[in-house]
Structure formats: C-alpha cells, structure tokens
Amino acid sequence: MGASGKKWIDREPASTVVFLIGVLLLLAAPVVGALPGPGGVFVAAAGLALTLRTSRWARRQYVRFKRWQPEAGRWTDWGLRRRSALRREKLLKEQKKAAQRQNDGA
C-alpha cells in the first residue's frame, strides 16, 4: 500500500484502466469462445472479475443477477473465488452438519 493507505487498484486512473480491460475481455469472450477449446470461459471470467472489482454499477447488476438466478450466482461466485462466497459455503456446510447431527440424535 502507498502512503495514502489505498491499494494501487483503488486509485482512479488505475481502476479506470482495469475496468476498461475487463470490458474488453468481456467483449472478446464470444470471439475467443468461437475458437475450439474452453478459452472463452476463461476470458469471460477474467473480464468479469476485473469489471466487478472496479465498478459499483457492475456489482449492482451482478447482485440483481444473483437474486434472479441464485444457483448460477453461486457458481459464478465459486468461479471468481470470492471471499464472501467462500464464507457462505462454509456457513452452509456447518448448518448442514448441525442439522444432520440433530437428525441423527432424534
């Protein structure tokens, strides 16, 4: 971190450049996806990660998408290795284990 306590990506010029790279990767994903192999998926994931990291608008749209398609949102979170998704998955596993123990004891 710099003297101001901000990460380099949180500074305005850098975040704008990272956002634009993310958008370009998202736009390139269908083109790369037309080629043989799974390349389009990786390009789209990288573009989505960069865009979500630097854009409030993109995060709001992502949240709307997750509410509309919760299962797809779970997979997207997992693919992006989001810390919040990892916490939710851990909590869900703990709740399932507790419910299983309660059912076994009853």
Gaussian input, Z-matrix of N, CA and C with variables (Angstrom, degrees):
# hf/3-21g

backbone

0 1
 N
 C     1     B1
 C     2     B2     1     A1
 N     3     B3     2     A2     1     D1
 C     4     B4     3     A3     2     D2
 C     5     B5     4     A4     3     D3
 N     6     B6     5     A5     4     D4
 C     7     B7     6     A6     5     D5
 C     8     B8     7     A7     6     D6
 N     9     B9     8     A8     7     D7
 C    10    B10     9     A9     8     D8
 C    11    B11    10    A10     9     D9
 N    12    B12    11    A11    10    D10
 C    13    B13    12    A12    11    D11
 C    14    B14    13    A13    12    D12
 N    15    B15    14    A14    13    D13
 C    16    B16    15    A15    14    D14
 C    17    B17    16    A16    15    D15
 N    18    B18    17    A17    16    D16
 C    19    B19    18    A18    17    D17
 C    20    B20    19    A19    18    D18
 N    21    B21    20    A20    19    D19
 C    22    B22    21    A21    20    D20
 C    23    B23    22    A22    21    D21
 N    24    B24    23    A23    22    D22
 C    25    B25    24    A24    23    D23
 C    26    B26    25    A25    24    D24
 N    27    B27    26    A26    25    D25
 C    28    B28    27    A27    26    D26
 C    29    B29    28    A28    27    D27
 N    30    B30    29    A29    28    D28
 C    31    B31    30    A30    29    D29
 C    32    B32    31    A31    30    D30
 N    33    B33    32    A32    31    D31
 C    34    B34    33    A33    32    D32
 C    35    B35    34    A34    33    D33
 N    36    B36    35    A35    34    D34
 C    37    B37    36    A36    35    D35
 C    38    B38    37    A37    36    D36
 N    39    B39    38    A38    37    D37
 C    40    B40    39    A39    38    D38
 C    41    B41    40    A40    39    D39
 N    42    B42    41    A41    40    D40
 C    43    B43    42    A42    41    D41
 C    44    B44    43    A43    42    D42
 N    45    B45    44    A44    43    D43
 C    46    B46    45    A45    44    D44
 C    47    B47    46    A46    45    D45
 N    48    B48    47    A47    46    D46
 C    49    B49    48    A48    47    D47
 C    50    B50    49    A49    48    D48
 N    51    B51    50    A50    49    D49
 C    52    B52    51    A51    50    D50
 C    53    B53    52    A52    51    D51
 N    54    B54    53    A53    52    D52
 C    55    B55    54    A54    53    D53
 C    56    B56    55    A55    54    D54
 N    57    B57    56    A56    55    D55
 C    58    B58    57    A57    56    D56
 C    59    B59    58    A58    57    D57
 N    60    B60    59    A59    58    D58
 C    61    B61    60    A60    59    D59
 C    62    B62    61    A61    60    D60
 N    63    B63    62    A62    61    D61
 C    64    B64    63    A63    62    D62
 C    65    B65    64    A64    63    D63
 N    66    B66    65    A65    64    D64
 C    67    B67    66    A66    65    D65
 C    68    B68    67    A67    66    D66
 N    69    B69    68    A68    67    D67
 C    70    B70    69    A69    68    D68
 C    71    B71    70    A70    69    D69
 N    72    B72    71    A71    70    D70
 C    73    B73    72    A72    71    D71
 C    74    B74    73    A73    72    D72
 N    75    B75    74    A74    73    D73
 C    76    B76    75    A75    74    D74
 C    77    B77    76    A76    75    D75
 N    78    B78    77    A77    76    D76
 C    79    B79    78    A78    77    D77
 C    80    B80    79    A79    78    D78
 N    81    B81    80    A80    79    D79
 C    82    B82    81    A81    80    D80
 C    83    B83    82    A82    81    D81
 N    84    B84    83    A83    82    D82
 C    85    B85    84    A84    83    D83
 C    86    B86    85    A85    84    D84
 N    87    B87    86    A86    85    D85
 C    88    B88    87    A87    86    D86
 C    89    B89    88    A88    87    D87
 N    90    B90    89    A89    88    D88
 C    91    B91    90    A90    89    D89
 C    92    B92    91    A91    90    D90
 N    93    B93    92    A92    91    D91
 C    94    B94    93    A93    92    D92
 C    95    B95    94    A94    93    D93
 N    96    B96    95    A95    94    D94
 C    97    B97    96    A96    95    D95
 C    98    B98    97    A97    96    D96
 N    99    B99    98    A98    97    D97
 C   100   B100    99    A99    98    D98
 C   101   B101   100   A100    99    D99
 N   102   B102   101   A101   100   D100
 C   103   B103   102   A102   101   D101
 C   104   B104   103   A103   102   D102
 N   105   B105   104   A104   103   D103
 C   106   B106   105   A105   104   D104
 C   107   B107   106   A106   105   D105
 N   108   B108   107   A107   106   D106
 C   109   B109   108   A108   107   D107
 C   110   B110   109   A109   108   D108
 N   111   B111   110   A110   109   D109
 C   112   B112   111   A111   110   D110
 C   113   B113   112   A112   111   D111
 N   114   B114   113   A113   112   D112
 C   115   B115   114   A114   113   D113
 C   116   B116   115   A115   114   D114
 N   117   B117   116   A116   115   D115
 C   118   B118   117   A117   116   D116
 C   119   B119   118   A118   117   D117
 N   120   B120   119   A119   118   D118
 C   121   B121   120   A120   119   D119
 C   122   B122   121   A121   120   D120
 N   123   B123   122   A122   121   D121
 C   124   B124   123   A123   122   D122
 C   125   B125   124   A124   123   D123
 N   126   B126   125   A125   124   D124
 C   127   B127   126   A126   125   D125
 C   128   B128   127   A127   126   D126
 N   129   B129   128   A128   127   D127
 C   130   B130   129   A129   128   D128
 C   131   B131   130   A130   129   D129
 N   132   B132   131   A131   130   D130
 C   133   B133   132   A132   131   D131
 C   134   B134   133   A133   132   D132
 N   135   B135   134   A134   133   D133
 C   136   B136   135   A135   134   D134
 C   137   B137   136   A136   135   D135
 N   138   B138   137   A137   136   D136
 C   139   B139   138   A138   137   D137
 C   140   B140   139   A139   138   D138
 N   141   B141   140   A140   139   D139
 C   142   B142   141   A141   140   D140
 C   143   B143   142   A142   141   D141
 N   144   B144   143   A143   142   D142
 C   145   B145   144   A144   143   D143
 C   146   B146   145   A145   144   D144
 N   147   B147   146   A146   145   D145
 C   148   B148   147   A147   146   D146
 C   149   B149   148   A148   147   D147
 N   150   B150   149   A149   148   D148
 C   151   B151   150   A150   149   D149
 C   152   B152   151   A151   150   D150
 N   153   B153   152   A152   151   D151
 C   154   B154   153   A153   152   D152
 C   155   B155   154   A154   153   D153
 N   156   B156   155   A155   154   D154
 C   157   B157   156   A156   155   D155
 C   158   B158   157   A157   156   D156
 N   159   B159   158   A158   157   D157
 C   160   B160   159   A159   158   D158
 C   161   B161   160   A160   159   D159
 N   162   B162   161   A161   160   D160
 C   163   B163   162   A162   161   D161
 C   164   B164   163   A163   162   D162
 N   165   B165   164   A164   163   D163
 C   166   B166   165   A165   164   D164
 C   167   B167   166   A166   165   D165
 N   168   B168   167   A167   166   D166
 C   169   B169   168   A168   167   D167
 C   170   B170   169   A169   168   D168
 N   171   B171   170   A170   169   D169
 C   172   B172   171   A171   170   D170
 C   173   B173   172   A172   171   D171
 N   174   B174   173   A173   172   D172
 C   175   B175   174   A174   173   D173
 C   176   B176   175   A175   174   D174
 N   177   B177   176   A176   175   D175
 C   178   B178   177   A177   176   D176
 C   179   B179   178   A178   177   D177
 N   180   B180   179   A179   178   D178
 C   181   B181   180   A180   179   D179
 C   182   B182   181   A181   180   D180
 N   183   B183   182   A182   181   D181
 C   184   B184   183   A183   182   D182
 C   185   B185   184   A184   183   D183
 N   186   B186   185   A185   184   D184
 C   187   B187   186   A186   185   D185
 C   188   B188   187   A187   186   D186
 N   189   B189   188   A188   187   D187
 C   190   B190   189   A189   188   D188
 C   191   B191   190   A190   189   D189
 N   192   B192   191   A191   190   D190
 C   193   B193   192   A192   191   D191
 C   194   B194   193   A193   192   D192
 N   195   B195   194   A194   193   D193
 C   196   B196   195   A195   194   D194
 C   197   B197   196   A196   195   D195
 N   198   B198   197   A197   196   D196
 C   199   B199   198   A198   197   D197
 C   200   B200   199   A199   198   D198
 N   201   B201   200   A200   199   D199
 C   202   B202   201   A201   200   D200
 C   203   B203   202   A202   201   D201
 N   204   B204   203   A203   202   D202
 C   205   B205   204   A204   203   D203
 C   206   B206   205   A205   204   D204
 N   207   B207   206   A206   205   D205
 C   208   B208   207   A207   206   D206
 C   209   B209   208   A208   207   D207
 N   210   B210   209   A209   208   D208
 C   211   B211   210   A210   209   D209
 C   212   B212   211   A211   210   D210
 N   213   B213   212   A212   211   D211
 C   214   B214   213   A213   212   D212
 C   215   B215   214   A214   213   D213
 N   216   B216   215   A215   214   D214
 C   217   B217   216   A216   215   D215
 C   218   B218   217   A217   216   D216
 N   219   B219   218   A218   217   D217
 C   220   B220   219   A219   218   D218
 C   221   B221   220   A220   219   D219
 N   222   B222   221   A221   220   D220
 C   223   B223   222   A222   221   D221
 C   224   B224   223   A223   222   D222
 N   225   B225   224   A224   223   D223
 C   226   B226   225   A225   224   D224
 C   227   B227   226   A226   225   D225
 N   228   B228   227   A227   226   D226
 C   229   B229   228   A228   227   D227
 C   230   B230   229   A229   228   D228
 N   231   B231   230   A230   229   D229
 C   232   B232   231   A231   230   D230
 C   233   B233   232   A232   231   D231
 N   234   B234   233   A233   232   D232
 C   235   B235   234   A234   233   D233
 C   236   B236   235   A235   234   D234
 N   237   B237   236   A236   235   D235
 C   238   B238   237   A237   236   D236
 C   239   B239   238   A238   237   D237
 N   240   B240   239   A239   238   D238
 C   241   B241   240   A240   239   D239
 C   242   B242   241   A241   240   D240
 N   243   B243   242   A242   241   D241
 C   244   B244   243   A243   242   D242
 C   245   B245   244   A244   243   D243
 N   246   B246   245   A245   244   D244
 C   247   B247   246   A246   245   D245
 C   248   B248   247   A247   246   D246
 N   249   B249   248   A248   247   D247
 C   250   B250   249   A249   248   D248
 C   251   B251   250   A250   249   D249
 N   252   B252   251   A251   250   D250
 C   253   B253   252   A252   251   D251
 C   254   B254   253   A253   252   D252
 N   255   B255   254   A254   253   D253
 C   256   B256   255   A255   254   D254
 C   257   B257   256   A256   255   D255
 N   258   B258   257   A257   256   D256
 C   259   B259   258   A258   257   D257
 C   260   B260   259   A259   258   D258
 N   261   B261   260   A260   259   D259
 C   262   B262   261   A261   260   D260
 C   263   B263   262   A262   261   D261
 N   264   B264   263   A263   262   D262
 C   265   B265   264   A264   263   D263
 C   266   B266   265   A265   264   D264
 N   267   B267   266   A266   265   D265
 C   268   B268   267   A267   266   D266
 C   269   B269   268   A268   267   D267
 N   270   B270   269   A269   268   D268
 C   271   B271   270   A270   269   D269
 C   272   B272   271   A271   270   D270
 N   273   B273   272   A272   271   D271
 C   274   B274   273   A273   272   D272
 C   275   B275   274   A274   273   D273
 N   276   B276   275   A275   274   D274
 C   277   B277   276   A276   275   D275
 C   278   B278   277   A277   276   D276
 N   279   B279   278   A278   277   D277
 C   280   B280   279   A279   278   D278
 C   281   B281   280   A280   279   D279
 N   282   B282   281   A281   280   D280
 C   283   B283   282   A282   281   D281
 C   284   B284   283   A283   282   D282
 N   285   B285   284   A284   283   D283
 C   286   B286   285   A285   284   D284
 C   287   B287   286   A286   285   D285
 N   288   B288   287   A287   286   D286
 C   289   B289   288   A288   287   D287
 C   290   B290   289   A289   288   D288
 N   291   B291   290   A290   289   D289
 C   292   B292   291   A291   290   D290
 C   293   B293   292   A292   291   D291
 N   294   B294   293   A293   292   D292
 C   295   B295   294   A294   293   D293
 C   296   B296   295   A295   294   D294
 N   297   B297   296   A296   295   D295
 C   298   B298   297   A297   296   D296
 C   299   B299   298   A298   297   D297
 N   300   B300   299   A299   298   D298
 C   301   B301   300   A300   299   D299
 C   302   B302   301   A301   300   D300
 N   303   B303   302   A302   301   D301
 C   304   B304   303   A303   302   D302
 C   305   B305   304   A304   303   D303
 N   306   B306   305   A305   304   D304
 C   307   B307   306   A306   305   D305
 C   308   B308   307   A307   306   D306
 N   309   B309   308   A308   307   D307
 C   310   B310   309   A309   308   D308
 C   311   B311   310   A310   309   D309
 N   312   B312   311   A311   310   D310
 C   313   B313   312   A312   311   D311
 C   314   B314   313   A313   312   D312
 N   315   B315   314   A314   313   D313
 C   316   B316   315   A315   314   D314
 C   317   B317   316   A316   315   D315

   B1=1.4426
   B2=1.5149
   B3=1.3110
   B4=1.4521
   B5=1.5119
   B6=1.3020
   B7=1.4575
   B8=1.5267
   B9=1.3233
   B10=1.4622
   B11=1.5220
   B12=1.3204
   B13=1.4540
   B14=1.5174
   B15=1.3097
   B16=1.4648
   B17=1.5128
   B18=1.3207
   B19=1.4573
   B20=1.5241
   B21=1.3146
   B22=1.4603
   B23=1.5223
   B24=1.3373
   B25=1.4621
   B26=1.5267
   B27=1.3252
   B28=1.4551
   B29=1.5287
   B30=1.3011
   B31=1.4713
   B32=1.5207
   B33=1.3049
   B34=1.4652
   B35=1.5336
   B36=1.3246
   B37=1.4737
   B38=1.5281
   B39=1.3146
   B40=1.4615
   B41=1.5215
   B42=1.3196
   B43=1.4624
   B44=1.5283
   B45=1.3218
   B46=1.4635
   B47=1.5227
   B48=1.3123
   B49=1.4677
   B50=1.5232
   B51=1.3170
   B52=1.4678
   B53=1.5273
   B54=1.3370
   B55=1.4617
   B56=1.5250
   B57=1.3290
   B58=1.4656
   B59=1.5276
   B60=1.3216
   B61=1.4672
   B62=1.5321
   B63=1.3278
   B64=1.4654
   B65=1.5191
   B66=1.3264
   B67=1.4685
   B68=1.5251
   B69=1.3219
   B70=1.4688
   B71=1.5269
   B72=1.3230
   B73=1.4658
   B74=1.5270
   B75=1.3319
   B76=1.4656
   B77=1.5320
   B78=1.3221
   B79=1.4644
   B80=1.5287
   B81=1.3183
   B82=1.4668
   B83=1.5297
   B84=1.3265
   B85=1.4651
   B86=1.5324
   B87=1.3326
   B88=1.4658
   B89=1.5305
   B90=1.3307
   B91=1.4755
   B92=1.5270
   B93=1.3300
   B94=1.4651
   B95=1.5261
   B96=1.3312
   B97=1.4603
   B98=1.5189
   B99=1.3225
   B100=1.4594
   B101=1.5240
   B102=1.3077
   B103=1.4584
   B104=1.5251
   B105=1.3166
   B106=1.4606
   B107=1.5339
   B108=1.3100
   B109=1.4595
   B110=1.5167
   B111=1.3195
   B112=1.4630
   B113=1.5261
   B114=1.3121
   B115=1.4586
   B116=1.5108
   B117=1.3405
   B118=1.4570
   B119=1.5130
   B120=1.3203
   B121=1.4633
   B122=1.5265
   B123=1.3023
   B124=1.4593
   B125=1.5183
   B126=1.3132
   B127=1.4622
   B128=1.5277
   B129=1.3378
   B130=1.4644
   B131=1.5328
   B132=1.3208
   B133=1.4691
   B134=1.5314
   B135=1.3142
   B136=1.4636
   B137=1.5289
   B138=1.3203
   B139=1.4571
   B140=1.5210
   B141=1.3344
   B142=1.4618
   B143=1.5255
   B144=1.3053
   B145=1.4691
   B146=1.5314
   B147=1.3240
   B148=1.4666
   B149=1.5247
   B150=1.3095
   B151=1.4580
   B152=1.5240
   B153=1.3269
   B154=1.4600
   B155=1.5210
   B156=1.3087
   B157=1.4681
   B158=1.5225
   B159=1.3160
   B160=1.4596
   B161=1.5342
   B162=1.3318
   B163=1.4624
   B164=1.5291
   B165=1.3221
   B166=1.4726
   B167=1.5216
   B168=1.3335
   B169=1.4560
   B170=1.5301
   B171=1.3265
   B172=1.4622
   B173=1.5262
   B174=1.3214
   B175=1.4762
   B176=1.5206
   B177=1.3288
   B178=1.4696
   B179=1.5241
   B180=1.3287
   B181=1.4643
   B182=1.5272
   B183=1.3111
   B184=1.4610
   B185=1.5290
   B186=1.3303
   B187=1.4643
   B188=1.5190
   B189=1.3311
   B190=1.4736
   B191=1.5186
   B192=1.3252
   B193=1.4605
   B194=1.5237
   B195=1.3355
   B196=1.4619
   B197=1.5170
   B198=1.3194
   B199=1.4724
   B200=1.5198
   B201=1.3199
   B202=1.4552
   B203=1.5253
   B204=1.3256
   B205=1.4621
   B206=1.5228
   B207=1.3382
   B208=1.4626
   B209=1.5314
   B210=1.3120
   B211=1.4705
   B212=1.5269
   B213=1.3263
   B214=1.4668
   B215=1.5212
   B216=1.3231
   B217=1.4665
   B218=1.5143
   B219=1.3392
   B220=1.4674
   B221=1.5247
   B222=1.3168
   B223=1.4671
   B224=1.5264
   B225=1.3079
   B226=1.4658
   B227=1.5213
   B228=1.3239
   B229=1.4680
   B230=1.5180
   B231=1.3165
   B232=1.4661
   B233=1.5247
   B234=1.3259
   B235=1.4620
   B236=1.5164
   B237=1.3228
   B238=1.4598
   B239=1.5266
   B240=1.3246
   B241=1.4707
   B242=1.5239
   B243=1.3160
   B244=1.4604
   B245=1.5212
   B246=1.3334
   B247=1.4649
   B248=1.5153
   B249=1.3259
   B250=1.4621
   B251=1.5271
   B252=1.3210
   B253=1.4667
   B254=1.5195
   B255=1.3158
   B256=1.4607
   B257=1.5241
   B258=1.3437
   B259=1.4677
   B260=1.5251
   B261=1.3419
   B262=1.4643
   B263=1.5247
   B264=1.3169
   B265=1.4681
   B266=1.5219
   B267=1.3226
   B268=1.4674
   B269=1.5229
   B270=1.3273
   B271=1.4612
   B272=1.5248
   B273=1.3193
   B274=1.4599
   B275=1.5293
   B276=1.3354
   B277=1.4673
   B278=1.5240
   B279=1.3345
   B280=1.4657
   B281=1.5254
   B282=1.3403
   B283=1.4600
   B284=1.5218
   B285=1.3267
   B286=1.4679
   B287=1.5196
   B288=1.3402
   B289=1.4664
   B290=1.5217
   B291=1.3409
   B292=1.4610
   B293=1.5297
   B294=1.3189
   B295=1.4569
   B296=1.5298
   B297=1.3316
   B298=1.4731
   B299=1.5254
   B300=1.3399
   B301=1.4758
   B302=1.5250
   B303=1.3261
   B304=1.4711
   B305=1.5302
   B306=1.3460
   B307=1.4563
   B308=1.5269
   B309=1.3249
   B310=1.4652
   B311=1.5276
   B312=1.3174
   B313=1.4604
   B314=1.5204
   B315=1.3178
   B316=1.4807
   B317=1.4918
   A1=109.36
   A2=114.13
   A3=119.47
   A4=111.58
   A5=115.55
   A6=121.59
   A7=111.79
   A8=117.64
   A9=120.45
   A10=112.26
   A11=118.58
   A12=121.61
   A13=113.60
   A14=117.83
   A15=120.91
   A16=109.97
   A17=114.46
   A18=118.46
   A19=107.95
   A20=116.31
   A21=119.99
   A22=111.53
   A23=116.90
   A24=119.66
   A25=111.92
   A26=117.84
   A27=121.37
   A28=112.92
   A29=117.24
   A30=120.35
   A31=109.27
   A32=115.89
   A33=121.76
   A34=115.10
   A35=121.45
   A36=118.46
   A37=111.98
   A38=116.62
   A39=119.51
   A40=111.06
   A41=118.12
   A42=119.85
   A43=110.88
   A44=117.34
   A45=120.40
   A46=110.57
   A47=117.12
   A48=121.03
   A49=110.26
   A50=117.58
   A51=121.33
   A52=110.04
   A53=117.39
   A54=121.05
   A55=110.58
   A56=117.23
   A57=120.63
   A58=111.65
   A59=117.21
   A60=120.22
   A61=109.72
   A62=116.33
   A63=120.29
   A64=112.08
   A65=116.75
   A66=120.85
   A67=110.09
   A68=117.40
   A69=120.20
   A70=111.40
   A71=116.77
   A72=119.56
   A73=111.14
   A74=117.12
   A75=119.74
   A76=111.47
   A77=116.30
   A78=119.75
   A79=111.82
   A80=117.54
   A81=121.46
   A82=112.07
   A83=118.13
   A84=120.96
   A85=113.61
   A86=120.43
   A87=118.30
   A88=113.36
   A89=115.87
   A90=119.76
   A91=109.72
   A92=116.05
   A93=120.60
   A94=109.82
   A95=116.43
   A96=120.64
   A97=113.04
   A98=117.34
   A99=120.46
   A100=112.04
   A101=116.63
   A102=120.64
   A103=109.45
   A104=118.67
   A105=119.85
   A106=111.22
   A107=115.26
   A108=120.61
   A109=111.57
   A110=115.96
   A111=120.27
   A112=114.61
   A113=118.68
   A114=121.91
   A115=114.85
   A116=117.97
   A117=120.94
   A118=112.98
   A119=116.59
   A120=120.65
   A121=109.71
   A122=116.91
   A123=120.70
   A124=112.00
   A125=116.57
   A126=120.63
   A127=109.50
   A128=117.13
   A129=120.79
   A130=110.72
   A131=117.42
   A132=120.38
   A133=110.87
   A134=116.76
   A135=120.09
   A136=110.34
   A137=117.41
   A138=120.85
   A139=111.99
   A140=116.05
   A141=120.03
   A142=110.81
   A143=116.94
   A144=120.50
   A145=111.28
   A146=116.95
   A147=120.23
   A148=111.60
   A149=116.30
   A150=120.07
   A151=110.95
   A152=117.27
   A153=120.43
   A154=111.84
   A155=116.80
   A156=121.11
   A157=111.76
   A158=116.79
   A159=119.24
   A160=115.06
   A161=119.37
   A162=120.03
   A163=111.77
   A164=116.22
   A165=120.29
   A166=110.37
   A167=116.62
   A168=120.59
   A169=110.02
   A170=116.97
   A171=120.41
   A172=110.81
   A173=117.35
   A174=120.09
   A175=111.09
   A176=117.88
   A177=119.99
   A178=110.86
   A179=116.37
   A180=119.84
   A181=110.75
   A182=116.34
   A183=121.68
   A184=110.29
   A185=117.35
   A186=120.96
   A187=110.21
   A188=117.22
   A189=119.96
   A190=110.76
   A191=116.74
   A192=121.09
   A193=110.96
   A194=116.89
   A195=120.39
   A196=111.97
   A197=117.66
   A198=120.25
   A199=110.87
   A200=115.94
   A201=121.08
   A202=111.39
   A203=117.63
   A204=124.16
   A205=109.44
   A206=118.60
   A207=119.80
   A208=113.87
   A209=118.35
   A210=119.53
   A211=110.98
   A212=116.86
   A213=120.15
   A214=110.47
   A215=116.74
   A216=120.69
   A217=111.63
   A218=116.81
   A219=120.76
   A220=110.26
   A221=115.89
   A222=119.85
   A223=111.16
   A224=116.17
   A225=119.36
   A226=110.51
   A227=116.39
   A228=120.08
   A229=110.79
   A230=115.82
   A231=119.59
   A232=109.83
   A233=116.40
   A234=120.31
   A235=112.94
   A236=116.12
   A237=120.68
   A238=112.24
   A239=116.74
   A240=122.55
   A241=111.07
   A242=116.05
   A243=120.87
   A244=109.59
   A245=116.23
   A246=120.66
   A247=111.76
   A248=116.82
   A249=119.61
   A250=110.56
   A251=116.69
   A252=119.86
   A253=110.61
   A254=116.88
   A255=119.88
   A256=110.83
   A257=116.77
   A258=120.14
   A259=111.00
   A260=116.58
   A261=119.85
   A262=111.33
   A263=117.79
   A264=121.05
   A265=110.88
   A266=116.98
   A267=121.35
   A268=110.23
   A269=116.84
   A270=121.27
   A271=110.77
   A272=117.21
   A273=121.53
   A274=110.95
   A275=117.00
   A276=121.00
   A277=110.92
   A278=116.93
   A279=120.46
   A280=110.92
   A281=117.01
   A282=120.32
   A283=111.06
   A284=117.17
   A285=120.20
   A286=111.06
   A287=116.83
   A288=120.12
   A289=110.97
   A290=117.11
   A291=121.13
   A292=110.13
   A293=117.67
   A294=120.98
   A295=110.50
   A296=116.17
   A297=120.42
   A298=110.27
   A299=116.94
   A300=120.16
   A301=110.97
   A302=115.29
   A303=119.23
   A304=109.98
   A305=117.34
   A306=121.06
   A307=111.53
   A308=116.98
   A309=121.16
   A310=110.93
   A311=116.59
   A312=120.91
   A313=113.31
   A314=116.91
   A315=120.09
   A316=113.12
   D1=149.99
   D2=-179.69
   D3=-83.03
   D4=-170.46
   D5=-177.90
   D6=-65.51
   D7=-29.52
   D8=-178.12
   D9=-82.35
   D10=-7.23
   D11=179.32
   D12=87.01
   D13=0.38
   D14=178.70
   D15=-93.77
   D16=146.93
   D17=171.86
   D18=-73.54
   D19=157.58
   D20=-177.48
   D21=-60.85
   D22=-34.00
   D23=-177.03
   D24=-73.20
   D25=-19.54
   D26=-179.58
   D27=-83.69
   D28=-8.54
   D29=177.86
   D30=-79.78
   D31=146.18
   D32=-170.61
   D33=-54.62
   D34=-51.88
   D35=-177.63
   D36=-62.88
   D37=-41.20
   D38=-178.38
   D39=-68.08
   D40=-41.77
   D41=-178.60
   D42=-66.42
   D43=-34.58
   D44=177.34
   D45=-65.87
   D46=-43.58
   D47=178.97
   D48=-64.50
   D49=-43.97
   D50=-179.95
   D51=-64.16
   D52=-40.71
   D53=177.34
   D54=-60.78
   D55=-46.60
   D56=-179.44
   D57=-63.59
   D58=-38.20
   D59=176.36
   D60=-63.58
   D61=-41.70
   D62=177.82
   D63=-61.02
   D64=-43.89
   D65=178.63
   D66=-63.76
   D67=-42.86
   D68=178.15
   D69=-61.79
   D70=-40.01
   D71=177.56
   D72=-65.26
   D73=-40.43
   D74=177.18
   D75=-63.50
   D76=-38.78
   D77=177.66
   D78=-70.23
   D79=-31.24
   D80=-179.58
   D81=-79.85
   D82=-19.30
   D83=-175.41
   D84=-56.92
   D85=-45.25
   D86=178.70
   D87=-63.50
   D88=-35.02
   D89=178.71
   D90=-66.57
   D91=-46.63
   D92=179.03
   D93=-67.35
   D94=-34.06
   D95=179.44
   D96=-65.13
   D97=-24.91
   D98=178.45
   D99=-72.27
   D100=-19.78
   D101=177.53
   D102=-77.31
   D103=154.78
   D104=178.01
   D105=-62.31
   D106=142.04
   D107=179.55
   D108=104.17
   D109=173.04
   D110=-175.37
   D111=-90.70
   D112=21.16
   D113=-173.47
   D114=-57.82
   D115=-36.25
   D116=-178.45
   D117=-61.72
   D118=-34.34
   D119=179.77
   D120=-64.38
   D121=-44.91
   D122=-178.57
   D123=-68.39
   D124=-38.81
   D125=178.36
   D126=-65.69
   D127=-43.39
   D128=179.14
   D129=-64.71
   D130=-41.28
   D131=179.62
   D132=-63.09
   D133=-42.29
   D134=178.95
   D135=-65.34
   D136=-42.91
   D137=178.50
   D138=-63.80
   D139=-41.58
   D140=178.71
   D141=-64.57
   D142=-43.03
   D143=179.56
   D144=-61.34
   D145=-45.65
   D146=179.93
   D147=-65.97
   D148=-39.88
   D149=-179.21
   D150=-68.20
   D151=-45.13
   D152=179.41
   D153=-64.26
   D154=-32.07
   D155=-178.36
   D156=-67.66
   D157=-29.58
   D158=-169.35
   D159=-118.41
   D160=0.62
   D161=-174.73
   D162=-131.51
   D163=121.20
   D164=175.99
   D165=-65.78
   D166=-39.91
   D167=179.66
   D168=-59.39
   D169=-45.89
   D170=-179.95
   D171=-62.82
   D172=-39.11
   D173=178.18
   D174=-64.53
   D175=-40.17
   D176=177.72
   D177=-63.25
   D178=-42.73
   D179=178.59
   D180=-64.78
   D181=-37.81
   D182=178.91
   D183=-64.39
   D184=-41.76
   D185=178.13
   D186=-63.92
   D187=-42.31
   D188=176.79
   D189=-60.25
   D190=-43.18
   D191=178.31
   D192=-61.10
   D193=-43.05
   D194=-179.12
   D195=-65.89
   D196=-34.92
   D197=176.70
   D198=-68.94
   D199=-36.08
   D200=-179.51
   D201=-74.61
   D202=-40.00
   D203=-178.67
   D204=-128.40
   D205=76.89
   D206=-173.75
   D207=-61.39
   D208=-36.42
   D209=-179.28
   D210=-67.99
   D211=-43.06
   D212=176.70
   D213=-64.25
   D214=-37.43
   D215=177.44
   D216=-63.35
   D217=-37.73
   D218=177.41
   D219=-61.67
   D220=-45.46
   D221=-179.57
   D222=-66.25
   D223=-38.14
   D224=178.64
   D225=-65.28
   D226=-44.78
   D227=176.99
   D228=-58.51
   D229=-43.79
   D230=-179.90
   D231=-62.73
   D232=-43.96
   D233=-179.22
   D234=-64.33
   D235=-32.98
   D236=179.76
   D237=-86.02
   D238=-4.41
   D239=179.75
   D240=56.52
   D241=44.25
   D242=-178.85
   D243=-73.63
   D244=134.46
   D245=-179.69
   D246=-60.58
   D247=-38.33
   D248=179.95
   D249=-63.88
   D250=-37.20
   D251=178.21
   D252=-67.56
   D253=-39.59
   D254=178.48
   D255=-63.61
   D256=-40.20
   D257=176.95
   D258=-63.17
   D259=-44.67
   D260=179.94
   D261=-63.54
   D262=-41.50
   D263=178.77
   D264=-63.18
   D265=-42.01
   D266=178.51
   D267=-62.83
   D268=-44.64
   D269=179.04
   D270=-63.75
   D271=-41.46
   D272=178.97
   D273=-62.28
   D274=-43.04
   D275=178.01
   D276=-62.74
   D277=-42.26
   D278=178.97
   D279=-63.73
   D280=-39.87
   D281=178.53
   D282=-65.96
   D283=-39.67
   D284=177.96
   D285=-65.06
   D286=-41.69
   D287=178.30
   D288=-63.09
   D289=-42.39
   D290=179.69
   D291=-64.13
   D292=-40.90
   D293=179.11
   D294=-66.94
   D295=-38.28
   D296=178.05
   D297=-64.52
   D298=-44.07
   D299=178.21
   D300=-62.42
   D301=-39.02
   D302=-179.70
   D303=-66.40
   D304=-40.20
   D305=178.97
   D306=-68.50
   D307=-36.72
   D308=178.96
   D309=-67.59
   D310=-33.59
   D311=-178.68
   D312=-80.52
   D313=-18.35
   D314=-176.58
   D315=-84.23

